[in-house]
Structures are given as structure tokens and as C-alpha cells.
């Protein structure tokens, strides 16, 4: 298909395109159907057709199903140009620490701050608060086994930003490992047993610190 299909005036496809263009968040077929007063199944079929039409016409944008809805995205082939343009007016980028923390939460969720610290090896409280403010992660409740610590997980905004339908679509990290040793390290980090082992080590370190502090206090009183 060299050209996109010409749409008749007041066509449903045209209406869908208009609604998608003004939508800043993914929109479900049922939401669109309620606005257009047609069956959700018909809307779903038309969305699927539009997706194929854009792909076959090799347009600079794509229609994708992410985070439980549909949204227009720029074509990956033009990401460099789009990035340069966006960065010229948008200076809010995720730091390396933020990306690492977000990856830990995405692959291990639900997690507490201590779990994130145990995996990264550094305190991540400030980064976690920043990710919450950006809407990429959220508080999911409390962990009764760890003193009612807050547990965190990713949001629909995270799925939308990274073009995922669900966390099941997260890529297998092992495919990015340069060698078997790195792949083994990733397997251990992604195992629940490894996480608990790391947390136990953190608890042991904290206990040692408390004992050292208590010892220093006792010595001060003995003087």
C-alpha cells in the first residue's frame, strides 16, 4: 500500500484518528466506542486495521496497543530525530541511578526500599521518591514481614513510556549479557532466593553497625 486509504467524511476511522491524536494516554476500545456510540468489537477491528495500514504505508508514526489501550507513537526509524527535537525543549531525563532503580523495581516488583538498596548496593530513597513524583512507580501497600515497609511497583505510565502492554513484555535481561558469567549473575539477581540472601546480608551489616555504635557508647561511659 503506497498511500493511506482516503477516508470518507464522518467515517469511523477518521473519528478514531482524531480521538487518538488528542489523547495523551492510551485509550481502550471500550472508551472509544462509548464516544462513537458503536460496539467495542467494531472499534477494536478498526483500530487493528489502522495499525496495519500505517505499517504498510511506512508512515512516520505507528498505532500500538499498550497499557490496556491504544496510542499513536513515532516510528522507531526516526527516534534520533525525535530525540534531538524533544531534548531541545524537554530537559527532564532519567539519570543513570533512576534508570537502574526503575529496572530493579520493574523486574522485582513488588519491592521495598531496602530490597532496592540490597540489589543496587546504595541507598535509593531519593531516586525512588523522584520516580514516584514522575508517575513511573507507585506505592502498592505495606509488607507485614518487614515492619510494614512500603512496597513499590510500576505504573501504567511506565508501560506507556516504554511501549509495553504489560510487565510480561519486559525483555529478557540475559540476552544483553556479554558472557556466561554475566548471565549467571543476572540469574542470581533475578531469583527470589538471591534477593532474600542480599537482604539478609544488609540486615547483618546493619546489626554489626549497631553493635559497633553500642560498643563506642559503652566505652564512653566507662571513661
N, C-alpha and C positions, 0 to 999 in steps of 0.2 A: 504494500500500500504506500504510494508515493505521497499522497496528500490525505489529510484528515477528512473524514466524511462531512459534507455540508449538512448542517442541521436546519431543520425547518423551524420557523418562528414558533415560539412557545413549546418546543419539543422538550421531553423529559430529560434527555441527555444534556441539552443546553442549560436547563434549570439546575441539574446536578453540578455541572461545571461551575455555574455562578455561585452556588452554595459552598462548594469546596474551596473556591478562591477566597471567600470571605471568612472561612473557618480557620482559626488559629490552632485548633485542637482536632484530633481525629474525630470523625463523625460516623456514628453507626448507621447501618442501612435502615434500622427502625426509626431513628431520629429523622433521617431524610424523608422517609416515607410518610411520617406524620405531617411534615411540612407540605409535601407534594400531594398528600391525600391519595396515595396509591399503595398497593400491597408491598410489604417489605421484600418479598421474594422477587418482585419485578424490579425494585430498586437495586437489589443485590446483583441481578443479572445484568442490568445496565452498567453498573459500576465495573463488573468484570469485563464487559465489552469495551468500555472506555480504557481500562487498563491495557488491554491487548492492542487497541487502536493506537494509543500513544507509543507503545513499544515498537509496533510495526512501522510507524511513521518516523521513529527515531527522533522524537521531539527532545527539547532541552529540559523537559520535566517528565515525571512519572507519577502514576497513581498507585499507591501502595496501601495494603491493609496492615495497620499497626495499632497496638494497644487497644484492641477491641473496636476499631473504627477505620475509616478511610481518610487519607490525606494526600495532598499533592506535594511532591518532593522534587528538588532539582536533580537532573540526570548526573550520575556519578562521573561521567566523562568530563563534566565541566566543574568539578569540585575545586580545582585550583583557582579558576577564575572567580568562582563564587566566594571562596575563602578570602581571596585578596580583596574583593569588593566589600564583603561583610566586615572584615577586620579593619577596614578604613573608617568604619563608624561604630563598630562594636568592640570595645576593649575588654569585655568580660570573658576571659578564657580560664579554663580549669588549669590549675597548676599541676606539676608532676605529683605532688603529695595528694592533691584532690583526686587525680585520676587513679592513683594507687589505692586510696581509701575507698573510692567508689567501686573499683574492681573487687576488692576484698568483700565489701558488703553485697555486691551483686552475686558473687559466686558462693558466698557462705550464708546468706540470709536465711532466717533472722539472726542477727548478731548483736552483742553488746559492745560498748566502748572498749572494755577490757579485752574482748576477743579480737577486735580490730588491732588494738595495741600489741597483743600477743603475736599476731601474724605479721604485722609490719615491723615490730620491734621498736616503735617510737610512739609517744603519746599523740593521739589523733583527735583529741576532743575539739580543738578549734576548727579543724578541717571538717569534722562531722557536722558541727553547728553551721558551717558555711554551706555544706551540701544540703542541709535541711532548709536553709534560707533560699537556696536556689530551686527548691522543689524537686530535687533529684532523689532524695531519700526521705523517709518519714518514720515517726515513732509508731511501732506496731503493738506496743504493750509492755509488759514487765516480765522479767524472768524470775520466778519464785525461787529457783535453785541458786541464784547468785544475788541474794539480797534485794530482790525486786528491781534489779538494774533495768534500765530502759533498753529495749531491743529495737533494732532498726532494719528496714528493708527498703527496696527501691520503689519508685512510684511510676504511675503511667507516663508522667513527663519524661522519666528516664527512658522508658521503652520508646517513646516518641522521638526523643533526641537521637537515639542510636538506631532507629529504624527497625525495632524488634516487635513482633506480635506478642511475645511473652518471654519470660526468662528462660524458657526451654530452648529459645533460639540463640542463646549465648554461645559463641564459638568455643570449640574445644581448645583449651589453652595449650595442650600438649603439642598441637600442630605447629605452634610457634617456637617450640623449644629447639635450640641448636644441636643438642646431643642427648644421649640416653640419660646421662647424669642429671641434666636439667629436667628431662621428662619425669624422672623418678622423684625429683624434688617437688615438682608440681603435683604429682600424685599424692605425695605425703601431705602437702599443704592443703589439698582439697579433701582429704579424708577427715571425717569427724573425729577419729581417734587422735590424729595428729594435732587437731585444734585443741582438744582437751589436754593433750600432753603439753602443748605450748602454754596453755593457761595454768596448768599445774606448776610449770617452771616459773611463770610470772608470780604466782602465789608464794612459791618458795623464796624467790628473790625479795618479795615484799616482807616476808617473815624474817629473813635474815637482816634486812634493813631495820626492822622494828627492834630486833634483838640487839643490834649494834647501838641504836639510839638509847634503848633502855640501859645498856651497859655503860654508856657515856654518862647518863643521868646518875646512875648509882655511884660511879667514880667521883662525880662532882659532889655528891652528898657525903662521901667518905672523907673528903679533904677537910 
